[in-house]
């Protein structure tokens, strides 16, 4: 018997029979009043798994990243700093600018998915700039890194970057679409990887193999927004 494995992408997974059964038998409720017990349980479970106060289920990773940017960059005239090879910059159709009205400042991505923190320092703009410039409202990183061959960011880089961001009162969002893969590769629990990040998005339809969906997690105020 020949078994064919589709290696084009980790997004071509299909739900198992057990998944289909679980969907068919899921207890549901009204989403507007947050009365869907299955979704509520999912959000609570993922928030705990990621070590965050709260979480929100969304249909896709692109939507998760977009809503995270919009929640962080709540006021007008802000920008994010992001690697020029990141998924958010390359593949999410410019939604950060199209829909969130947030300016994007890109920084060269190194081969291992990181970027030069000295260059990052030069990119940061003050919260109260002159009238001609946007202010830096968010820094985004990706782990594991899609266009860098699935590279897992070193914990030392994440800690150093988050410390730099914290000193400048700038939150860090991690596009953790494949954070489960990163955790398994480096042997570090997911909640430790994202501990110093203000928010994280995690795909359910990639490494975990669920048919659809992502979850965004962060503080309660962030998720409420």
Steps between C-alpha positions, in 0.01 A plus 500: 500500500634842400441782746516853366610783730428858385799714597395818318392659826399420856164662421376211284415279798150354517288440811503149641188295557521585870514871420194475274312313773594760758375780273173322431436446871633833631282694742441846352348829610463865404831667420382859556424428866809276537271205567674243281647263761726323251662823381524632856674182612739519205591861576554431870706192428724673243545808722622274781719303258664823381529647849277798419194647673257458213465381142275545197414243231517636143454331160856549374856588595487805275198629690672421829805707413289783358280525808808493723653794312172692516461439874856609577509797261175642628569866422563660163846577366679186618730254329629150559854374449518160333746279313493536122476122452223446755164349412318809626701718262516270197176304487217669686412730211603820673204476736697684768491807278184427300268426788673608820639828360830426672830594338753218449874546550692195379839385621736255321441140608812296570539137387391363837177704509634763742603855425780729618392661826731796441314567176174459691607765751553745216154421362309576820320832490390680819145493631473876458685569175507816301188558292652336191560147632293206624591354840608139553205315653602135462785265411412166335699178480424157349576162660560263333593705194328395177727654234817415691444128460303457819782636716423524872596831662764468775361567848789740560386713205137506617602605853739770379247639253220504759727677749584763240131543416404519868760773562335699222145420621419313179306170504620195305264276302611153397356343187507153645311325223741209545592559865428134583767394250743750653432370851557138402820588311667694783349307791363814666133517608291735287409723794871558568568593137228767499536604865637847428286567193189713552303286256526190284297341221499122460363297209288195567495391135873444451712290737198402708305390191157645583285590197488876561578782738753690706506644850635838612607534863614779731378704792127523573492867399675416172252221419201717598622766260 
